[in-house]
């Protein structure tokens, strides 16, 4: 069992994975000090993002077809709604936003016969 941030970092290094999100020992669950600031430049203001995302999801859930789709479709649509809200409230031409939209759509597409 891993119970110390340094053990997590060592495990990531051993697996050859990046460790740029190392957690401070005194604050094991806190993000790097500037992480939220960096994300705000690409994702926009969190409150605005949340407002837009929830509004889009409310529309999706209120449609008659929502009760007829499977969890994979629902989750893909939720994640796409989140990505759309980031596009609208943050940096619209952030490549990762659009790649993620395509990726979540592809995951749902796998369900098609």
DSSP file (Angstrom, degrees, kcal/mol; ACC not computed):
  #  RESIDUE AA STRUCTURE BP1 BP2  ACC     N-H-->O    O-->H-N    N-H-->O    O-->H-N    TCO  KAPPA ALPHA  PHI   PSI    X-CA   Y-CA   Z-CA
    1    1 A X              0   0    0      0, 0.0     2,-0.6     0, 0.0     0, 0.0   0.000 360.0 360.0 360.0 135.1    0.0    0.0    0.0
    2    2 A X        +     0   0    0      1,-0.1     3,-0.1     5,-0.0     0, 0.0  -0.833 360.0 155.0 -95.6 122.5    1.3    3.5   -0.9
    3    3 A X        +     0   0    0     -2,-0.6     2,-0.4     1,-0.1    -1,-0.1   0.345  51.3  68.1-130.3   6.1    0.7    6.0    1.8
    4    4 A X  S >> S-     0   0    0      1,-0.1     4,-1.7    24,-0.0     3,-0.7  -0.983  73.5-131.0-129.4 140.6    3.3    8.7    1.3
    5    5 A X  H 3> S+     0   0    0     -2,-0.4     4,-2.4     1,-0.2    18,-0.2   0.866 109.4  56.7 -55.4 -37.4    3.6   11.2   -1.6
    6    6 A X  H 3> S+     0   0    0      1,-0.2     4,-2.4     2,-0.2    -1,-0.2   0.851 104.0  53.0 -65.1 -32.9    7.3   10.3   -2.1
    7    7 A X  H <> S+     0   0    0     -3,-0.7     4,-2.4     2,-0.2    -1,-0.2   0.890 108.5  50.2 -67.6 -38.2    6.4    6.6   -2.6
    8    8 A X  H  X S+     0   0    0     -4,-1.7     4,-2.5     2,-0.2    -2,-0.2   0.936 110.5  49.7 -63.3 -46.0    3.9    7.6   -5.3
    9    9 A X  H  X S+     0   0    0     -4,-2.4     4,-2.5     1,-0.2    -2,-0.2   0.918 111.1  49.3 -58.6 -45.1    6.6    9.7   -7.0
   10   10 A X  H  X S+     0   0    0     -4,-2.4     4,-2.7     1,-0.2    -1,-0.2   0.906 110.1  50.8 -62.1 -42.0    9.0    6.8   -6.8
   11   11 A X  H  X S+     0   0    0     -4,-2.4     4,-1.6     2,-0.2    -2,-0.2   0.922 110.7  49.1 -62.1 -43.3    6.4    4.4   -8.3
   12   12 A X  H  <>S+     0   0    0     -4,-2.5     5,-3.0     1,-0.2     4,-0.4   0.922 111.9  48.7 -61.6 -44.3    5.8    6.9  -11.2
   13   13 A X  H ><5S+     0   0    0     -4,-2.5     3,-1.3     1,-0.2    -2,-0.2   0.917 109.5  52.5 -61.1 -43.6    9.5    7.2  -11.8
   14   14 A X  H 3<5S+     0   0    0     -4,-2.7    -1,-0.2     1,-0.3    -2,-0.2   0.812 110.4  48.4 -62.8 -30.2    9.9    3.4  -11.8
   15   15 A X  T 3<5S-     0   0    0     -4,-1.6    -1,-0.3    -5,-0.2    -2,-0.2   0.484 116.9-115.6 -87.2  -2.8    7.1    3.2  -14.4
   16   16 A X  T < 5 +     0   0    0     -3,-1.3     2,-0.2    -4,-0.4    -3,-0.2   0.714  68.6 141.6  77.0  20.5    8.7    5.9  -16.5
   17   17 A X      < -     0   0    0     -5,-3.0    -1,-0.3    -6,-0.2    -2,-0.1  -0.631  58.8 -93.7 -95.9 154.2    5.8    8.2  -16.0
   18   18 A X        -     0   0    0     -2,-0.2     3,-0.2     1,-0.1    -1,-0.1  -0.318  27.1-164.4 -65.5 148.0    6.0   12.0  -15.5
   19   19 A X    >   +     0   0    0      1,-0.1     3,-1.1    -7,-0.1    -1,-0.1   0.051  49.6 121.4-119.6  23.9    6.2   13.2  -11.9
   20   20 A X  T 3  S+     0   0    0      1,-0.3    -1,-0.1     2,-0.0    -2,-0.0   0.652  71.0  61.8 -65.9 -12.7    5.4   16.9  -12.5
   21   21 A X  T 3  S+     0   0    0     -3,-0.2    -1,-0.3    10,-0.0    -2,-0.0  -0.103  73.4 158.4-103.3  36.5    2.4   16.7  -10.2
   22   22 A X    <   -     0   0    0     -3,-1.1     2,-0.4     1,-0.1   -16,-0.1  -0.314  37.5-129.5 -59.0 140.0    4.4   15.7   -7.1
   23   23 A X        -     0   0    0    -18,-0.2     5,-0.1     5,-0.1   -14,-0.1  -0.772  19.2-112.4 -96.1 135.5    2.5   16.4   -3.9
   24   24 A X    >   -     0   0    0      3,-0.4     3,-0.9    -2,-0.4     6,-0.2  -0.410  23.0-129.0 -63.1 141.2    4.1   18.4   -1.1
   25   25 A X  T 3  S+     0   0    0      1,-0.3     3,-0.5     2,-0.1    -1,-0.1   0.869 108.0  50.0 -60.7 -38.5    4.7   16.1    1.9
   26   26 A X  T 3  S+     0   0    0      1,-0.3    -1,-0.3     2,-0.1     2,-0.2   0.654 121.3  33.9 -78.1 -13.7    3.0   18.6    4.3
   27   27 A X  S X  S+     0   0    0     -3,-0.9     3,-1.7     3,-0.1    -3,-0.4  -0.630  70.1 176.5-137.2  76.0   -0.1   18.9    2.0
   28   28 A X  T 3  S+     0   0    0     -3,-0.5    -1,-0.1     1,-0.3    -2,-0.1   0.659  80.3  38.2 -63.0 -17.4   -0.6   15.5    0.4
   29   29 A X  T 3  S+     0   0    0      2,-0.1     2,-0.3    -6,-0.0    -1,-0.3   0.311  90.5 106.9-116.2  10.1   -3.8   16.5   -1.5
   30   30 A X    <   -     0   0    0     -3,-1.7    -6,-0.4    -6,-0.2    -3,-0.1  -0.691  66.1-125.8 -90.8 139.5   -3.0   20.0   -2.5
   31   31 A X        -     0   0    0     -2,-0.3    -2,-0.1     1,-0.2    -1,-0.1  -0.317  45.5 -75.0 -73.8 165.7   -2.3   20.8   -6.2
   32   32 A X    >>  -     0   0    0      1,-0.1     3,-1.7     2,-0.1     4,-0.6  -0.329  53.6-108.3 -55.7 144.9    0.9   22.6   -7.1
   33   33 A X  T 34 S+     0   0    0      1,-0.3     4,-0.3     2,-0.1     3,-0.2   0.811 116.1  36.2 -50.5 -37.9    0.5   26.3   -6.2
   34   34 A X  T 3> S+     0   0    0      1,-0.2     4,-2.7     2,-0.1    -1,-0.3   0.458  89.5  95.3 -98.1   1.1    0.1   27.5   -9.8
   35   35 A X  H <> S+     0   0    0     -3,-1.7     4,-2.6     1,-0.2     5,-0.2   0.915  87.0  47.4 -58.6 -45.5   -1.8   24.6  -11.2
   36   36 A X  H  X S+     0   0    0     -4,-0.6     4,-1.9    -3,-0.2    -1,-0.2   0.881 112.5  50.1 -65.0 -36.9   -5.2   26.2  -10.8
   37   37 A X  H  > S+     0   0    0     -4,-0.3     4,-1.0     2,-0.2    -2,-0.2   0.908 111.2  48.7 -66.1 -41.6   -3.9   29.5  -12.3
   38   38 A X  H >X S+     0   0    0     -4,-2.7     4,-0.8     1,-0.2     3,-0.7   0.933 111.4  49.3 -63.7 -45.6   -2.5   27.6  -15.3
   39   39 A X  H >X>S+     0   0    0     -4,-2.6     4,-4.0     1,-0.2     3,-0.7   0.853 103.2  61.3 -63.3 -34.1   -5.8   25.7  -15.8
   40   40 A X  H 3X5S+     0   0    0     -4,-1.9     4,-1.3     1,-0.2    -1,-0.2   0.821  98.2  58.4 -63.8 -28.5   -7.7   28.9  -15.6
   41   41 A X  H <<5S+     0   0    0     -4,-1.0    -1,-0.2    -3,-0.7    -2,-0.2   0.821 121.6  24.5 -70.3 -29.1   -5.8   30.2  -18.7
   42   42 A X  H <<5S+     0   0    0     -4,-0.8    49,-1.9    -3,-0.7    -2,-0.2   0.767 132.7  35.7-102.7 -33.0   -7.0   27.2  -20.8
   43   43 A X  H  <5S-     0   0    0     -4,-4.0    -3,-0.2    47,-0.2    46,-0.2   0.601  99.0-137.7 -99.2 -13.9  -10.3   26.2  -19.0
   44   44 A X     << -     0   0    0     -4,-1.3    -1,-0.2    -5,-0.5    46,-0.2  -0.247  52.6 -18.2  83.7-177.2  -11.6   29.6  -18.0
   45   45 A X     >  -     0   0    0     44,-0.6     4,-2.7     1,-0.1     5,-0.2  -0.440  60.3-137.3 -64.5 129.6  -13.1   30.6  -14.7
   46   46 A X  H  > S+     0   0    0      1,-0.2     4,-2.9     2,-0.2     5,-0.2   0.874 101.4  52.7 -60.7 -39.7  -14.3   27.5  -12.8
   47   47 A X  H  > S+     0   0    0      2,-0.2     4,-2.2     1,-0.2    -1,-0.2   0.920 112.9  43.8 -63.7 -43.3  -17.6   29.0  -11.7
   48   48 A X  H  > S+     0   0    0      2,-0.2     4,-2.5     1,-0.2     5,-0.2   0.913 113.9  51.2 -66.6 -42.5  -18.5   30.0  -15.3
   49   49 A X  H  X S+     0   0    0     -4,-2.7     4,-2.8     1,-0.2    -2,-0.2   0.924 111.0  48.0 -59.1 -46.1  -17.4   26.6  -16.6
   50   50 A X  H  X S+     0   0    0     -4,-2.9     4,-2.6     2,-0.2     5,-0.2   0.903 110.5  51.9 -62.9 -42.0  -19.5   24.9  -14.0
   51   51 A X  H  X S+     0   0    0     -4,-2.2     4,-1.9    -5,-0.2    -2,-0.2   0.940 114.3  42.3 -60.9 -48.1  -22.6   27.0  -14.8
   52   52 A X  H  X S+     0   0    0     -4,-2.5     4,-2.5     2,-0.2     5,-0.2   0.930 114.5  50.3 -65.0 -45.6  -22.3   26.3  -18.5
   53   53 A X  H  X S+     0   0    0     -4,-2.8     4,-2.5    -5,-0.2    -2,-0.2   0.922 112.0  47.0 -60.2 -46.2  -21.5   22.6  -18.0
   54   54 A X  H  X S+     0   0    0     -4,-2.6     4,-2.2    -5,-0.2    -1,-0.2   0.870 111.0  52.4 -65.3 -36.6  -24.5   22.1  -15.7
   55   55 A X  H  X S+     0   0    0     -4,-1.9     4,-1.8    -5,-0.2    -2,-0.2   0.927 111.5  46.0 -65.1 -44.5  -26.8   24.0  -18.1
   56   56 A X  H  X S+     0   0    0     -4,-2.5     4,-2.1     1,-0.2    -2,-0.2   0.928 113.8  49.0 -62.8 -44.8  -25.8   21.8  -21.0
   57   57 A X  H  X S+     0   0    0     -4,-2.5     4,-2.7     1,-0.2    -1,-0.2   0.857 107.1  55.8 -64.6 -35.3  -26.1   18.6  -18.9
   58   58 A X  H  X S+     0   0    0     -4,-2.2     4,-1.5     2,-0.2    -1,-0.2   0.907 107.8  49.0 -63.8 -40.7  -29.6   19.7  -17.8
   59   59 A X  H  X S+     0   0    0     -4,-1.8     4,-0.5     2,-0.2    -2,-0.2   0.932 112.0  48.9 -62.7 -45.6  -30.7   20.0  -21.4
   60   60 A X  H >< S+     0   0    0     -4,-2.1     3,-1.2     1,-0.2     6,-0.3   0.934 112.3  47.6 -59.7 -47.2  -29.3   16.6  -22.2
   61   61 A X  H 3< S+     0   0    0     -4,-2.7    -1,-0.2     1,-0.3    -2,-0.2   0.748 106.7  57.8 -68.8 -23.6  -31.0   14.9  -19.2
   62   62 A X  H 3< S+     0   0    0     -4,-1.5    -1,-0.3    -5,-0.2    -2,-0.2   0.552  84.6 101.9 -85.3  -5.8  -34.4   16.6  -19.9
   63   63 A X  S X< S-     0   0    0     -3,-1.2     3,-1.3    -4,-0.5     4,-0.4  -0.501  80.0-123.7 -78.4 148.5  -34.6   15.1  -23.4
   64   64 A X  G >  S+     0   0    0      1,-0.3     3,-0.7    -2,-0.2     4,-0.2   0.808 107.9  59.5 -60.0 -30.7  -36.9   12.0  -23.9
   65   65 A X  G >  S+     0   0    0      1,-0.2     3,-1.8     2,-0.1     4,-0.3   0.664  81.8  84.2 -74.8 -15.3  -34.0   10.0  -25.3
   66   66 A X  G X  S+     0   0    0     -3,-1.3     3,-1.2     1,-0.3    -1,-0.2   0.874  87.8  52.7 -56.6 -39.6  -31.9   10.2  -22.1
   67   67 A X  G <  S+     0   0    0     -3,-0.7    -1,-0.3    -4,-0.4    -2,-0.1   0.587 106.0  56.7 -73.9  -8.1  -33.7    7.3  -20.4
   68   68 A X  G <  S+     0   0    0     -3,-1.8     2,-0.3    -4,-0.2    -1,-0.2   0.384  91.0  84.4-104.4   3.2  -33.0    5.1  -23.5
   69   69 A X  S <  S-     0   0    0     -3,-1.2     2,-0.1    -4,-0.3     0, 0.0  -0.708  75.8-114.7-107.5 160.9  -29.3    5.4  -23.7
   70   70 A X     >  -     0   0    0     -2,-0.3     4,-2.3     1,-0.1     3,-0.4  -0.394  33.3 -99.7 -89.6 167.0  -26.6    3.4  -21.8
   71   71 A X  H  > S+     0   0    0      1,-0.2     4,-3.1     2,-0.2     5,-0.3   0.837 120.3  57.6 -55.9 -38.1  -24.1    4.7  -19.3
   72   72 A X  H  > S+     0   0    0      1,-0.2     4,-2.3     2,-0.2    -1,-0.2   0.927 109.6  45.0 -61.2 -43.7  -21.3    4.8  -21.8
   73   73 A X  H  > S+     0   0    0     -3,-0.4     4,-2.4     2,-0.2    -2,-0.2   0.924 114.1  49.5 -64.4 -44.3  -23.3    7.2  -24.0
   74   74 A X  H  X S+     0   0    0     -4,-2.3     4,-2.6     2,-0.2    -2,-0.2   0.928 112.8  46.1 -61.0 -46.0  -24.4    9.3  -21.0
   75   75 A X  H  X S+     0   0    0     -4,-3.1     4,-2.7     2,-0.2     5,-0.2   0.909 111.4  51.6 -67.2 -40.7  -20.9    9.6  -19.7
   76   76 A X  H  X S+     0   0    0     -4,-2.3     4,-2.4    -5,-0.3    -1,-0.2   0.925 112.3  47.0 -59.7 -43.6  -19.5   10.5  -23.1
   77   77 A X  H  X S+     0   0    0     -4,-2.4     4,-2.4     2,-0.2    -2,-0.2   0.885 111.3  51.4 -67.2 -38.2  -22.2   13.2  -23.5
   78   78 A X  H  X S+     0   0    0     -4,-2.6     4,-2.1     2,-0.2    -2,-0.2   0.931 112.4  46.0 -61.5 -45.1  -21.4   14.5  -20.0
   79   79 A X  H  X S+     0   0    0     -4,-2.7     4,-2.4     1,-0.2    -2,-0.2   0.881 111.8  50.7 -68.4 -37.3  -17.7   14.7  -20.7
   80   80 A X  H  X S+     0   0    0     -4,-2.4     4,-2.8    -5,-0.2    -1,-0.2   0.896 108.4  53.3 -65.4 -39.1  -18.4   16.4  -24.1
   81   81 A X  H  X S+     0   0    0     -4,-2.4     4,-2.2     2,-0.2    -2,-0.2   0.916 109.1  49.3 -59.8 -42.6  -20.7   18.9  -22.3
   82   82 A X  H  X S+     0   0    0     -4,-2.1     4,-2.0     2,-0.2    -2,-0.2   0.921 111.1  49.0 -62.1 -44.2  -17.8   19.6  -19.9
   83   83 A X  H  X S+     0   0    0     -4,-2.4     4,-2.3     1,-0.2    -2,-0.2   0.905 109.8  51.7 -64.3 -40.6  -15.4   20.1  -22.8
   84   84 A X  H  X S+     0   0    0     -4,-2.8     4,-2.3     1,-0.2    -1,-0.2   0.900 108.3  51.7 -61.8 -39.6  -17.9   22.4  -24.6
   85   85 A X  H  X S+     0   0    0     -4,-2.2     4,-2.0     1,-0.2    -1,-0.2   0.880 110.0  49.2 -66.0 -35.7  -18.2   24.5  -21.4
   86   86 A X  H  X S+     0   0    0     -4,-2.0     4,-2.1     2,-0.2    -2,-0.2   0.889 109.8  51.6 -68.0 -38.4  -14.3   24.8  -21.3
   87   87 A X  H  < S+     0   0    0     -4,-2.3    -2,-0.2     1,-0.2    -1,-0.2   0.911 115.2  42.6 -62.1 -41.6  -14.2   25.8  -24.9
   88   88 A X  H  < S+     0   0    0     -4,-2.3    -2,-0.2     1,-0.2    -1,-0.2   0.785 124.7  33.1 -78.0 -28.1  -16.8   28.5  -24.2
   89   89 A X  H  < S+     0   0    0     -4,-2.0   -44,-0.6   -46,-0.2    -2,-0.2   0.565 125.5  28.0-105.8  -9.9  -15.4   29.8  -21.0
   90   90 A X  S  < S-     0   0    0     -4,-2.1     2,-0.9   -46,-0.2   -47,-0.2  -0.088 116.8 -26.8-122.0-139.8  -11.7   29.3  -21.6
   91   91 A X    >   -     0   0    0    -49,-1.9     3,-1.5     1,-0.2     6,-0.2  -0.735  54.6-161.0 -85.2 106.9   -9.3   29.2  -24.5
   92   92 A X  T 3  S+     0   0    0     -2,-0.9    -1,-0.2     1,-0.3     6,-0.1   0.818  85.1  49.8 -64.3 -33.0  -11.5   28.1  -27.3
   93   93 A X  T 3  S+     0   0    0     -3,-0.1     2,-0.8     4,-0.1    -1,-0.3  -0.036  71.3 135.8-100.4  33.1   -8.7   26.9  -29.6
   94   94 A X    X>  -     0   0    0     -3,-1.5     3,-1.2   -52,-0.2     4,-1.1  -0.729  51.7-145.1 -76.0 113.5   -7.0   24.8  -27.0
   95   95 A X  H 3> S+     0   0    0     -2,-0.8     4,-2.5     1,-0.3     5,-0.2   0.840  93.4  60.3 -52.4 -40.0   -6.2   21.7  -29.1
   96   96 A X  H 3> S+     0   0    0      1,-0.2     4,-2.5     2,-0.2    -1,-0.3   0.854  98.6  57.7 -62.0 -35.0   -6.7   19.3  -26.1
   97   97 A X  H <> S+     0   0    0     -3,-1.2     4,-1.9     1,-0.2    -1,-0.2   0.952 111.9  40.9 -57.8 -48.5  -10.4   20.4  -25.7
   98   98 A X  H  X S+     0   0    0     -4,-1.1     4,-2.1     1,-0.2    -2,-0.2   0.864 113.2  53.0 -71.7 -36.3  -11.2   19.4  -29.2
   99   99 A X  H  X S+     0   0    0     -4,-2.5     4,-2.6     1,-0.2    -1,-0.2   0.901 109.3  50.7 -63.0 -39.3   -9.2   16.2  -29.1
  100  100 A X  H  X S+     0   0    0     -4,-2.5     4,-2.8    -5,-0.2     5,-0.3   0.893 106.8  53.6 -66.6 -39.2  -11.0   15.2  -25.9
  101  101 A X  H  X S+     0   0    0     -4,-1.9     4,-2.0     1,-0.2    -2,-0.2   0.949 112.8  44.2 -57.9 -48.3  -14.4   15.9  -27.6
  102  102 A X  H  X S+     0   0    0     -4,-2.1     4,-2.4     1,-0.2    -2,-0.2   0.906 112.6  52.8 -62.6 -42.3  -13.4   13.6  -30.5
  103  103 A X  H  X S+     0   0    0     -4,-2.6     4,-1.9     1,-0.2    -2,-0.2   0.914 110.0  46.0 -62.3 -44.7  -12.0   11.0  -28.0
  104  104 A X  H  X S+     0   0    0     -4,-2.8     4,-1.7     1,-0.2    -1,-0.2   0.877 112.3  51.7 -67.9 -35.8  -15.2   10.8  -25.9
  105  105 A X  H  X S+     0   0    0     -4,-2.0     4,-2.4    -5,-0.3    -2,-0.2   0.896 108.1  52.6 -64.8 -38.9  -17.3   10.6  -29.1
  106  106 A X  H  X S+     0   0    0     -4,-2.4     4,-1.5     2,-0.2    -2,-0.2   0.882 105.3  54.7 -63.1 -38.7  -15.1    7.7  -30.3
  107  107 A X  H  < S+     0   0    0     -4,-1.9     4,-0.3     1,-0.2    -1,-0.2   0.905 111.9  43.4 -62.6 -40.1  -15.7    5.9  -27.0
  108  108 A X  H >< S+     0   0    0     -4,-1.7     3,-1.9     1,-0.2     4,-0.3   0.878 107.0  61.5 -70.1 -37.0  -19.4    6.1  -27.5
  109  109 A X  H >< S+     0   0    0     -4,-2.4     3,-1.9     1,-0.3    -1,-0.2   0.822  90.5  68.9 -59.5 -31.6  -19.0    5.1  -31.2
  110  110 A X  T 3< S+     0   0    0     -4,-1.5    -1,-0.3     1,-0.3    -2,-0.2   0.734  91.3  62.1 -59.4 -21.3  -17.5    1.8  -30.1
  111  111 A X  T <  S+     0   0    0     -3,-1.9    -1,-0.3    -4,-0.3    -2,-0.2   0.662  81.7 104.4 -78.2 -16.1  -21.0    0.9  -28.8
  112  112 A X    <         0   0    0     -3,-1.9    -3,-0.0    -4,-0.3     0, 0.0  -0.389 360.0 360.0 -70.6 141.3  -22.5    1.1  -32.3
  113  113 A X              0   0    0     -2,-0.1    -1,-0.1     0, 0.0    -3,-0.1   0.498 360.0 360.0 -70.8 360.0  -23.2   -2.2  -34.1
